[in-house]
Amino acid sequence: MKTEFVLREWRFGQPQAERLVASLLHLEGFENVDPQHPLGGPDGLKDVKCRKDGLCWIAAAYFPPTIKEFTEIRKKFEDDFSGVAKNDAQAFAFFVNQHLTVTERGLLISEAGDIRAEIYHLERMRGLLDAPKGCGIRLEYLRIAMTEEEQFAFWSSMNQDVVRKLVDHEMRRDAQFRSLDSKLDTILQRTNALELALAKGASHLAIPNDTSVEIEMPTRSLSLTTLCWLHRIVSQEIGLPEAVSGRLRAVNVWIGPPGSSPGSATYVPPPPDQLVPLTQAWITWWKREHRRLESGTREKIVNSLAEFFHRFLNIHPFLDGNGRVALILLDQAARELLNQGVTKELTSDLPAYYAALAAADRGDLTAVKLRITAALT
């Protein structure tokens, strides 16, 4: 009922309405979702452009703050529907935060004639936002947090997705791993080069071509902002929703087999209000450790890499994609300190990998160190 009430009594304005619509379109499987002018300006009778089933769609958001008569809703539908022909589209999606009867929905659909049309009325949107996969969008746009039961349902629904992602990405793992590593390395080197030029009083922003210029190593200059930036890059590669891309999680989570609860979970990460201080402390520790290890032995470096890797996973700062981010950072740190990368051997045997992490959770990093050592190349 709370979701229905907040939608019906909409108080967040047209920009947020259009952004909510864009997120719901993503959730519904639309592609190339492109909000036009959510912050104002002429949008050519198209709040959002997108594609689905090989068709170009126009989507419109009508979120009045009070209950409207059907005649008003129908007039707005007709006005927005005219954008289909004006923009050479083939289909129309109309989002309205009002109750519509089956008959009223049918009348609106009939207005579209031969053009395909979808009506996202109040009850349909409520169902999407209260479903497990919609709770993140609901939190972002309606400020309604997940209940413990919804968190349980969310992670249960994600189990199949997680397995599918592991299988789907296994064949592309090496290529993606190197691609992301290269992106991170290039981005941070250029950023640090600019900072170096500014620190020296440069009057223009030019990236030096002289290879003798010292550029600080990427993980040694790690920051919370850069970490979120990296997660956004990873999100694009593995298709995470925009609502969680590059953002620290805002809900409690737990890790365990299907059907587990916080009480029976394998591991329960820290709550959201602890993420910033814990992540900042981890970054500060690593910067200090990095400088110490630049003249350290191989054994000491591997020991610290294991701790660096495991501490990040323990914090679990993002809703999804933590393992991928941790692997990229581990690979980059190993290249900086040992001039060696980390291959997929680290996680190729998933049961052994998870057993090593479980042992590390109990304070024994031995198995994680051994797996890192075996994966160095």
C-alpha angles and dihedrals in degrees: 000000000000092000091049092049095050091048094047094045092045112186103163100085134235098296092059091043091056092046091049089051091051091053092048090051089054089050091051093055100260116149135212089024106189120180107208111206110342091159093054139278135102111316099178094242093303121105091179134009120204145145135240135159090006093301132117108235133198115207126197131193121212110178109158115181093231136047112276133204116250090246089063092047091049092050091052090048091053093048093049093041090062086070090071094070093035091057098038091245127152103209142032134214118194120195116195128168093217135100111257126187121226089255092052092050089051091052091053092048089051089056088065093059109188092353114103111246136181124197116209100192127177098276093045092052091045090054092052094047095046093047115099095256093046097055093089091055090046090053093050099046106023098032091230111141126214118265118226089258091052091050089053091049091046094055092042090054091047095056094085091044091053092051091047092050092051091052097040094049099041093085092048097039099106095047094046092044092055092041093054092043090052092048093051093046094049095044095048095043091053092045092050091046090056091048090050091051091050092047089055091053098255113179094211136039105248127150108230117239093197107109090205090072108106113233118192114247114262102238092042088060093044117145136176089254092052090047091055089045090054091049089054090054090049090047090058091050097050099032103248117171117267089239091071101028113122093350132115111244117265098199138066114257138182134202122223147105122304111293095025122136132201088271095052099032122127090230135000112204122215118285119262095260090063098049099088098049093042094048092046090050090050091050092048091049092049095050090053092044093048093058091048092050097051087087096028131115123262091252093053091047093052090048091054093043089056091052092044090053097043097044091056092050090048092055090049092192097179130058091235138357096049093128093052093048091047092052092050092049092046092050092048094047091049091052091051097048104028103020087236133109129222115246129207088266087091092071103016091105099051098185091051091044093052090045089054091052091048090053089049089053086059091052100265112116095171096105093045090052091050093050092049091049091051092048096052114108 
